[in-house]
């Protein structure tokens, strides 16, 4: 029987053909140098470009003993939240790192998240661009950063969550602890981070916010006008759903998502 991977890196991907191979190579090389048993799990969200084919080709090129590369397919575009949920529920690692495909926070910052999870007993460690110690080397446009700060203030007001940055795409989790959260989660698009953190607090899972390095990369899939509005609507739904008791118990065994005929390869 194959040994269980210690770490799964879940990468949601939508039309990432121009950078996915370089990102996978950097992550795989890091795992190999660190001697970390792990897998790279790319979840293709109905890409219209060559993302899936490039991931498959990269996986086929791996030498024996190299970190495994797996491709999951949503079948059609479902959203970043759905993609992350798909990947986490089907990951094989004891720990799961969720990273954007651009690795705006480089994989070399992984030890910063490992420390609170492995040494301090946190169930989740989230990278943050908004703490005093955070290192932002390449900024977003000033108006985008201002919108991000305003969005975070609204998130904290609506949910009571204390975090300064819920949207950084670099999060580490103990898989067994978060599986009930992802099974209960309903947000399929960009506000999924807030829902998971909200449910973590509800379940009593400790979350550490950790300052990380950030280099903004081009090619964001977030519409600067409409997506923040949709995200706020989703967050209001999370709070209302909780108050109506619709999340239920968070200790049920996990089940994989229904992905249709394009489930996985």
JOZIGI-V148492 format. One record per run of one state. SS is the DSSP state (h for helix, s for strand, l for the rest). FROM is the first residue (numbers start at 1). TO is the last residue. If there is no record, write none. Layout:
ss=SS from=FROM to=TO
ss=SS from=FROM to=TO
//
This chain:
ss=l from=1 to=6
ss=s from=7 to=13
ss=l from=14 to=19
ss=h from=20 to=34
ss=l from=35 to=37
ss=s from=38 to=44
ss=l from=45 to=50
ss=h from=51 to=60
ss=l from=61 to=67
ss=s from=68 to=73
ss=l from=74 to=79
ss=h from=80 to=90
ss=l from=91 to=94
ss=s from=95 to=99
ss=l from=100 to=106
ss=h from=107 to=119
ss=l from=120 to=123
ss=s from=124 to=128
ss=l from=129 to=134
ss=s from=135 to=138
ss=l from=139 to=141
ss=h from=142 to=159
ss=l from=160 to=169
ss=s from=170 to=174
ss=h from=175 to=184
ss=l from=185 to=191
ss=h from=192 to=203
ss=l from=204 to=206
ss=s from=207 to=211
ss=l from=212 to=212
ss=s from=213 to=215
ss=l from=216 to=225
ss=h from=226 to=243
ss=l from=244 to=259
ss=h from=260 to=262
ss=l from=263 to=263
ss=s from=264 to=264
ss=l from=265 to=265
//
